[in-house]
Amino acid sequence: MSAKDVDLSDVEDHVELDDMVPTDSDSDHDIQPIRLPQHHRRSGVILSSDSETEEIPDKTATIAPTCEEELTALFGLLLLSAAKKDNHLTSLELFDPVFSGTRYISVMSRERFDFLLNCLRFDDKSTRDERKAQDKFAPIREWWEVFIQICRDSYKAGSYLTIDDQLLGFRGRCPFRMYIPSKPNKYGLKILMLCDSKTNYMLNAMPYVGKTETNGDSLGSYYVKTLTENLWGSNRNVTMDNWFTSVPLALELLQAPYKCTIVGTLRANKREIPPELLQIKERPIGSSVFCYDRQCTLVSYKPKNNKNVLLLSTTHSNGTIAASGKPEIIEFYNSTKGAVDTFDQMCGRRKPTSRRCFVKNVSEKLTEPWLRKRHAMPTLKRCLKRKIAEVLGETPLTRLVQVVLKKRLKTVSIILKLTTFTVKNCLLCKVSITPLLKHNRHEPSLLHIEDIRLHICHVGTMRAETVSDRRRLRRDNVW
């Protein structure tokens, strides 16, 4: 195969995802500590209050305000529940220490967890109706743009990219929900996506919300130009299916400011296709016919009877047949077309994955700042502090106090003429005092001890409980 000359110096270096995310072959002890990037944190977006919330007086609030550390801890709990496959459980089961351990209850209470989930919003409710009139995706548009920008900033794309659609399974109420029977979920939200062909990393994505202003372009051309906007002029190649591919788009992307090449399947109803490429009845199985026009190469391949595969390429300049008997254009297309489908499979739970340890480590890093802040609260219960210390892997701090046992002093009771030992002192003169022994009328052999907090020199402030006690005190000239 001979490809067109491409200046590789114009293609930016890309970062390999193998160094960022553990693969299926990684074991638990090979996972390195995770450092969350701080330059992507947008406090203004994470913590913002709408006008309705600000109008509520603080004096009526019975719940403490939240903070950025608590919100990131909440997201960490959601990631942890997904990694442990606990996201189908109720909050009562999640925060049950016997059923789910102490991780959830150490971060926050169940009531706080439910409260935050019920109160969180992705936009300003007061202006939502006005924005929805222009954009159906308005309730989550701001957060979506922040997420996509972080994906762009975190990775440099390789030389070969793939554009395809993903159906995100969803059966709720949504004005742009679609039904695609060929997809595994069938019902959901259609997301048009740009991924790296080698690592399957998502570089850009746009939700399909129905009719869109395309500035005179076809819908497929509009999405291709929008998804590759931040990669214009980089001489990269984009692989796409027949919903996007067209001859005018291929020629336009070769010009400035796009400077991109494409390889994609082509529908048979395109008027640019010569009739000779559509006549396949007399052609043998496995035959290929090539057509060249300016910088475009069109191939017609017959894999079996009554089957015609049409591909358009602006990367390949001649018709070369691979060792498998297929054209090199088809071999290249097959090797780069599945990035979005692989990304979709990695997002689902279609097979066991070893990345659960990675997600758990991310969850721990998200919850750690809030756990330490909560552990430092002086009013927190000791049992919760012990649980938090166990989660953080720290030894609970124990205060070493030297206990000095007070020596018991021998005193003589003037009231009952008994010798006793006591550790109590008079509140006024600090002299050791004797407890008052009171006979039980029903059981004379049993004695009830009643504390006396004053010495007999201050018995004027004492109160005798019974008549017999008062008589005895008067007889001894004490009362």
Phi, psi and omega per residue, in radians:
M1 nan 2.397 3.055
S2 -2.047 2.166 -3.125
A3 -1.839 2.816 3.106
K4 -1.195 2.601 -3.117
D5 -1.173 2.214 3.127
V6 -2.173 2.273 3.118
D7 -1.329 1.750 -3.086
L8 -1.203 -0.283 3.107
S9 -1.205 -0.372 3.116
D10 -1.398 -0.238 -3.130
V11 -1.544 2.185 -3.094
E12 -1.208 2.600 3.049
D13 -1.129 2.520 -3.110
H14 -2.054 2.713 -3.116
V15 -1.662 2.323 3.132
E16 -1.375 2.298 3.120
L17 -1.230 -0.327 -3.127
D18 -1.074 -0.425 3.123
D19 -1.504 -0.145 -3.046
M20 -1.856 -0.769 -3.054
V21 -2.077 2.327 3.127
P22 -1.136 2.492 3.110
T23 -1.571 -3.141 -3.112
D24 -1.166 -0.395 -3.123
S25 -1.462 -0.163 -3.138
D26 -1.285 2.492 3.072
S27 -1.766 3.068 -3.063
D28 -1.131 -0.638 -3.062
H29 -1.427 -0.110 3.117
D30 -1.559 -0.152 -3.086
I31 -1.332 2.215 -3.120
Q32 -1.517 2.760 3.075
P33 -1.035 2.553 -3.052
I34 -1.754 2.367 3.048
R35 -2.049 1.988 -3.112
L36 -1.299 2.328 3.130
P37 -1.190 2.357 -3.122
Q38 -1.641 -0.341 -3.054
H39 -1.348 -0.113 3.124
H40 -1.691 -0.078 -3.053
R41 -1.361 2.189 -3.125
R42 -2.044 1.642 -3.067
S43 -1.120 -0.574 -3.134
G44 -1.136 -0.471 3.121
V45 -1.555 -0.651 -3.112
I46 -1.183 -0.778 -3.117
L47 -2.022 1.870 3.056
S48 -2.630 2.566 -3.123
S49 -2.113 2.506 3.136
D50 -1.474 3.052 -3.068
S51 -1.174 -0.557 -3.140
E52 -1.156 -0.673 3.133
T53 -1.193 -0.657 -3.112
E54 -1.210 -0.418 -3.134
E55 -1.339 -0.302 -3.128
I56 -1.319 2.212 -3.131
P57 -1.142 2.543 3.134
D58 -1.184 -0.464 -3.073
K59 -1.203 -0.361 3.106
T60 -1.530 -0.113 -3.103
A61 -1.367 2.324 3.089
T62 -1.964 0.044 -3.116
I63 -2.149 2.413 -3.101
A64 -1.172 2.527 3.097
P65 -1.174 2.701 -3.115
T66 -1.568 3.064 3.134
C67 -2.507 3.049 -3.082
E68 -1.159 -0.677 3.133
E69 -1.103 -0.660 -3.141
E70 -1.213 -0.645 3.123
L71 -1.183 -0.736 3.081
T72 -1.132 -0.594 3.054
A73 -1.142 -0.642 3.074
L74 -1.092 -0.760 3.096
F75 -1.131 -0.610 3.081
G76 -1.121 -0.670 3.079
L77 -1.135 -0.674 3.110
L78 -1.138 -0.694 3.073
L79 -1.142 -0.693 3.129
L80 -1.125 -0.726 3.117
S81 -1.122 -0.589 3.092
A82 -1.259 -0.683 -3.140
A83 -1.168 -0.631 3.122
K84 -1.561 0.041 -3.126
K85 1.033 0.682 3.093
D86 -1.789 0.111 -3.052
N87 -1.261 -0.121 3.066
H88 -1.633 -0.059 -3.119
L89 -1.490 2.747 3.049
T90 -1.368 2.888 3.128
S91 -1.148 -0.506 3.080
L92 -1.106 -0.692 3.131
E93 -1.328 -0.604 3.134
L94 -1.123 -0.690 -3.051
F95 -1.720 0.314 3.031
D96 -1.542 1.975 -3.092
P97 -1.046 -0.557 -3.133
V98 -1.251 -0.626 -3.039
F99 -1.547 -0.695 -3.024
S100 -2.133 0.132 -3.132
G101 1.456 -2.972 -3.037
T102 -1.805 0.032 -3.098
R103 -1.123 -0.844 -3.081
Y104 -1.168 -0.830 -3.070
I105 -1.198 -0.383 3.114
S106 -1.298 -0.553 -3.103
V107 -1.328 -0.829 3.140
M108 -2.836 2.937 3.119
S109 -1.391 2.857 3.134
R110 -1.142 -0.698 3.131
E111 -1.093 -0.703 3.115
R112 -1.168 -0.678 3.120
F113 -1.074 -0.841 3.119
D114 -1.136 -0.659 -3.123
F115 -1.125 -0.777 -3.129
L116 -1.152 -0.698 3.128
L117 -1.154 -0.608 -3.138
N118 -1.307 -0.447 -3.046
C119 -1.704 -0.325 -3.077
L120 -1.197 2.376 3.070
R121 -2.319 2.695 -3.106
F122 -1.715 -0.022 -3.124
D123 -2.733 -3.124 3.107
D124 -1.526 2.034 -3.070
K125 -1.169 -0.491 -3.078
S126 -1.199 -0.479 -3.136
T127 -1.927 0.216 -3.050
R128 -1.178 -0.773 -3.093
D129 -1.087 -0.671 3.136
E130 -1.164 -0.682 -3.141
R131 -1.326 -0.559 3.131
K132 -1.185 -0.423 3.090
A133 -1.141 -0.451 3.129
Q134 -1.819 -0.443 -3.078
D135 -2.483 2.055 3.125
K136 -1.203 -0.348 -3.125
F137 -1.644 0.261 -3.028
A138 -1.050 -0.672 -3.087
P139 -1.046 -0.362 -3.104
I140 -2.286 0.166 -3.042
R141 -1.080 -0.748 -3.071
E142 -1.103 -0.812 3.134
W143 -1.178 -0.596 3.118
W144 -1.110 -0.753 3.132
E145 -1.142 -0.648 3.097
V146 -1.125 -0.761 3.140
F147 -1.114 -0.766 -3.139
I148 -1.144 -0.667 3.127
Q149 -1.133 -0.661 3.092
I150 -1.140 -0.697 3.095
C151 -1.091 -0.667 3.122
R152 -1.181 -0.761 -3.067
D153 -1.265 -0.361 -3.033
S154 -1.554 -0.092 -3.013
Y155 -2.659 2.460 3.032
K156 -1.842 2.156 -3.001
A157 -1.205 2.698 3.057
G158 -1.437 -2.873 -3.058
S159 -1.400 -0.393 -3.048
Y160 -2.152 2.254 -3.083
L161 -2.159 2.874 -3.128
T162 -2.371 2.368 3.056
I163 -2.035 2.229 3.114
D164 -2.776 3.134 -3.129
D165 -1.958 2.642 3.081
Q166 -2.180 2.357 3.079
L167 -1.772 1.860 3.127
L168 -1.434 1.995 -3.037
G169 -1.014 2.187 -3.139
F170 -2.825 2.258 -3.135
R171 -2.085 0.248 3.113
G172 -1.448 -2.935 -3.130
R173 -1.461 2.126 3.134
C174 -2.754 2.320 -3.085
P175 -1.209 -0.329 -3.128
F176 -2.062 0.495 3.038
R177 -1.225 2.468 -3.045
M178 -2.148 2.807 3.069
Y179 -2.115 1.988 3.116
I180 -2.179 1.792 -3.038
P181 -1.154 -0.375 -3.123
S182 -1.376 -0.207 -3.136
K183 -1.535 2.706 3.142
P184 -1.082 -0.694 -3.099
N185 -1.477 -0.378 3.106
K186 1.179 -0.899 3.121
Y187 -1.915 2.411 3.087
G188 2.877 -2.864 -3.124
L189 -1.792 2.232 -3.133
K190 -1.490 2.171 -3.133
I191 -2.118 2.112 3.083
L192 -1.506 2.264 -2.860
M193 -2.358 2.539 3.030
L194 -2.012 2.114 -3.089
C195 -2.231 2.727 3.023
D196 -1.294 2.287 -3.047
S197 -1.209 -0.425 -3.082
K198 -1.553 -0.790 -3.049
T199 -1.833 -0.106 -3.132
N200 1.131 0.339 -3.131
Y201 -1.322 2.391 3.131
M202 -1.411 2.145 -3.125
L203 -1.762 -0.536 -3.128
N204 -2.799 2.697 -3.134
A205 -2.741 2.589 3.118
M206 -2.445 2.304 3.072
P207 -1.341 2.484 3.083
Y208 -1.543 1.957 -3.056
V209 -1.935 0.300 3.128
G210 1.736 -2.504 -3.105
K211 -1.110 2.273 -3.082
T212 -2.348 2.544 3.065
E213 -1.235 2.020 -3.027
T214 -1.903 0.104 3.122
N215 1.026 0.665 3.089
G216 1.537 -0.167 3.126
D217 -1.503 2.817 2.987
S218 -1.199 2.831 -3.063
L219 -1.108 -0.710 3.117
G220 -1.130 -0.739 3.125
S221 -1.143 -0.656 3.142
Y222 -1.091 -0.776 -3.115
Y223 -1.219 -0.625 3.109
V224 -1.123 -0.786 -3.140
K225 -1.158 -0.666 -3.112
T226 -1.253 -0.708 -3.115
L227 -1.195 -0.556 -3.114
T228 -1.719 0.267 -3.027
E229 -1.075 -0.722 -3.107
N230 -1.366 0.003 3.134
L231 -2.052 0.241 3.138
W232 -1.122 2.484 3.107
G233 1.370 0.204 -3.082
S234 -1.771 -0.008 3.117
N235 1.046 0.582 3.089
R236 -1.539 2.816 3.112
N237 -1.851 2.453 -3.125
V238 -2.118 2.202 3.074
T239 -1.755 2.342 -3.074
M240 -2.584 2.917 3.134
D241 -1.679 -3.053 -3.003
N242 -1.258 -0.195 3.072
W243 -1.247 -0.453 -3.121
F244 -1.781 -0.611 -2.929
T245 -1.271 2.366 3.015
S246 -2.725 2.701 -3.134
V247 -1.147 -0.788 3.093
P248 -1.033 -0.652 3.115
L249 -1.157 -0.718 -3.140
A250 -1.085 -0.732 3.127
L251 -1.236 -0.619 -3.130
E252 -1.224 -0.632 -3.128
L253 -1.224 -0.331 3.090
L254 -1.314 -0.341 -3.096
Q255 -1.551 2.919 3.061
A256 -1.262 2.561 0.092
P257 -1.625 0.167 -3.000
Y258 -1.338 -1.035 3.112
K259 0.953 0.918 3.106
C260 -2.292 2.649 3.046
T261 -1.920 2.764 -3.110
I262 -2.333 2.710 2.949
V263 -2.401 2.140 -3.088
G264 -2.807 2.777 3.057
T265 -1.300 2.713 -3.056
L266 -2.253 2.397 3.106
R267 -1.295 2.600 -3.052
A268 -1.284 -0.230 -3.105
N269 -1.567 0.142 3.101
K270 -1.283 2.356 -3.060
R271 -1.287 -0.285 3.133
E272 -1.349 -0.207 -3.088
I273 -1.364 2.223 3.090
P274 -1.143 2.573 3.139
P275 -1.090 -0.475 -3.115
E276 -1.116 -0.488 -3.135
L277 -1.408 -0.245 -3.127
L278 -1.652 -0.222 3.139
Q279 -1.584 1.815 -3.040
I280 -2.083 -0.013 -3.059
K281 -1.129 -0.700 -3.095
E282 -1.528 -0.076 -3.104
R283 -1.497 2.527 3.102
P284 -1.300 2.761 3.112
I285 -1.169 2.356 -3.127
G286 1.560 0.064 -3.131
S287 -1.465 2.725 -3.136
S288 -2.344 2.479 3.085
V289 -2.216 2.257 -3.094
F290 -1.922 2.588 3.097
C291 -2.395 2.374 -3.067
Y292 -2.146 2.379 3.094
D293 -2.628 1.961 -3.095
R294 0.940 -2.024 -3.103
Q295 -1.778 0.196 -3.114
C296 -1.842 2.485 3.050
T297 -2.159 2.172 -3.115
L298 -2.043 2.302 -3.124
V299 -2.199 2.461 3.050
S300 -2.061 2.071 -3.083
Y301 -2.094 2.341 -3.133
K302 -1.901 1.678 -3.131
P303 -1.332 -0.514 3.124
K304 -2.732 3.113 -3.099
N305 -1.087 2.409 3.092
N306 1.044 0.476 3.110
K307 -2.244 2.122 -3.116
N308 -2.204 2.068 -3.136
V309 -1.831 2.112 -3.120
L310 -1.966 2.225 3.113
L311 -2.273 2.466 3.103
L312 -2.025 2.357 -3.119
S313 -2.450 2.372 2.957
T314 -1.896 0.140 3.090
T315 -1.659 -0.688 -3.081
H316 -1.639 2.426 -3.070
S317 -1.884 -0.188 3.119
N318 -2.534 2.908 -3.108
G319 -1.636 1.701 3.137
T320 -1.879 2.378 3.135
I321 -1.738 2.285 3.140
A322 -1.375 3.047 -3.130
A323 -1.139 -0.418 3.124
S324 -1.346 -0.109 -3.101
G325 1.613 -0.094 3.120
K326 -1.666 2.681 3.063
P327 -1.106 2.633 3.130
E328 -1.092 -0.505 3.110
I329 -1.107 -0.732 3.131
I330 -1.207 -0.689 3.097
E331 -1.076 -0.732 3.111
F332 -1.149 -0.731 3.138
Y333 -1.102 -0.746 -3.134
N334 -1.150 -0.510 -3.111
S335 -1.434 -0.259 -3.076
T336 -2.123 -0.026 -3.019
K337 -1.446 -0.320 -2.948
G338 -1.688 0.275 -3.080
A339 -1.138 -0.781 -3.115
V340 -1.214 -0.681 3.099
D341 -1.121 -0.686 3.089
T342 -1.159 -0.692 3.068
F343 -1.062 -0.715 3.108
D344 -1.105 -0.705 3.119
Q345 -1.177 -0.643 3.128
M346 -1.205 -0.465 3.101
C347 -1.332 -0.403 -3.115
G348 -1.644 3.058 3.136
R349 -1.835 0.955 -3.077
R350 -1.518 -0.221 3.116
K351 -2.717 2.775 3.096
P352 -1.098 2.431 -3.119
T353 -2.180 2.520 3.100
S354 -1.586 0.087 -3.136
R355 -1.461 0.070 3.129
R356 -1.105 -0.645 3.098
C357 -1.117 -0.655 3.102
F358 -1.121 -0.784 3.137
V359 -1.142 -0.655 3.104
K360 -1.127 -0.684 3.100
N361 -1.142 -0.668 3.067
V362 -1.100 -0.724 3.112
S363 -1.085 -0.713 3.129
E364 -1.125 -0.693 3.132
K365 -1.202 -0.540 3.120
L366 -1.286 -0.609 -3.087
T367 -1.554 -0.285 -3.041
E368 -1.082 -0.800 3.141
P369 -1.042 -0.697 3.141
W370 -1.250 -0.604 3.095
L371 -1.100 -0.753 3.134
R372 -1.177 -0.655 3.106
K373 -1.176 -0.677 3.131
R374 -1.251 -0.605 3.128
H375 -1.150 -0.457 -3.139
A376 -1.470 -0.059 3.128
M377 -1.209 2.182 -3.094
P378 -1.239 -0.378 -3.084
T379 -1.616 0.038 -3.118
L380 -1.305 2.521 -3.124
K381 -1.114 2.607 -3.115
R382 -1.150 -0.623 3.141
C383 -1.109 -0.677 3.094
L384 -1.211 -0.642 3.106
K385 -1.117 -0.655 3.086
R386 -1.142 -0.696 3.116
K387 -1.152 -0.715 3.117
I388 -1.121 -0.706 3.112
A389 -1.101 -0.656 3.089
E390 -1.161 -0.696 3.126
V391 -1.155 -0.706 3.132
L392 -1.327 -0.139 -3.125
G393 1.321 0.454 -3.134
E394 -1.894 2.700 3.084
T395 -1.453 2.208 3.135
P396 -1.015 2.338 -3.135
L397 -1.283 2.229 3.094
T398 -2.022 2.272 -3.127
R399 -1.435 2.087 3.135
L400 -1.472 1.981 -3.125
V401 -2.072 2.176 3.111
Q402 -1.375 2.001 -3.097
V403 -1.606 2.123 3.103
V404 -1.877 1.997 3.138
L405 -1.263 2.273 -3.124
K406 -1.340 2.330 -3.116
K407 -1.247 2.302 3.129
R408 -1.362 2.310 -3.118
L409 -1.762 2.554 3.128
K410 -1.490 2.194 3.117
T411 -2.243 2.778 3.131
V412 -2.064 2.181 3.138
S413 -1.354 2.140 3.078
I414 -1.323 -0.436 -3.060
I415 -1.311 -0.917 -3.052
L416 -1.889 0.055 3.102
K417 1.005 0.723 -3.139
L418 -2.024 2.549 3.077
T419 -1.648 2.134 -3.106
T420 -2.333 2.960 3.064
F421 -2.063 2.446 -3.086
T422 -2.573 2.773 3.054
V423 -2.057 0.130 -3.107
K424 -1.616 2.518 3.125
N425 -2.087 2.747 3.070
C426 -1.208 2.430 -3.111
L427 -1.199 -0.370 -3.067
L428 -1.743 -0.939 -3.060
C429 -1.802 -0.031 3.070
K430 1.095 0.414 3.079
V431 -1.612 2.489 -3.119
S432 -1.099 2.458 -3.089
I433 -2.145 2.850 -3.094
T434 -1.878 2.363 3.065
P435 -1.148 2.620 3.123
L436 -1.455 2.119 3.126
L437 -1.650 2.161 -3.086
K438 -2.069 2.216 -3.122
H439 -1.229 2.504 3.020
N440 -1.523 2.179 -3.082
R441 -1.155 -0.600 -3.109
H442 -1.413 -0.612 3.114
E443 -2.186 1.597 -3.076
P444 -1.072 -0.422 -3.106
S445 -1.329 -0.280 -3.116
L446 -1.661 2.465 3.120
L447 -2.088 2.352 3.057
H448 -1.813 2.301 -3.102
I449 -1.677 2.190 3.089
E450 -2.082 2.176 -3.066
D451 -1.190 2.420 2.995
I452 -2.009 2.119 -3.038
R453 -1.661 0.061 3.138
L454 -2.246 2.573 3.088
H455 -1.274 2.820 -3.070
I456 -1.135 -0.292 3.065
C457 -1.291 -0.212 3.121
H458 -2.119 0.481 -3.063
V459 -1.256 -0.084 3.067
G460 -1.105 -0.360 3.111
T461 -1.670 -0.028 3.135
M462 -1.407 2.832 3.110
R463 -2.273 2.158 3.097
A464 -1.366 2.426 -3.040
E465 -1.456 -0.575 -3.062
T466 -2.196 2.928 3.119
V467 -1.156 -0.680 -3.137
S468 -1.119 -0.624 3.105
D469 -1.140 -0.740 -3.139
R470 -1.132 -0.702 3.116
R471 -1.103 -0.722 -3.113
R472 -1.169 -0.664 3.123
L473 -1.190 -0.653 3.105
R474 -1.181 -0.662 -3.120
R475 -1.127 -0.606 -3.140
D476 -1.578 0.217 -3.141
N477 0.974 0.660 3.111
V478 -1.806 -0.674 -3.095
W479 -1.760 nan nan
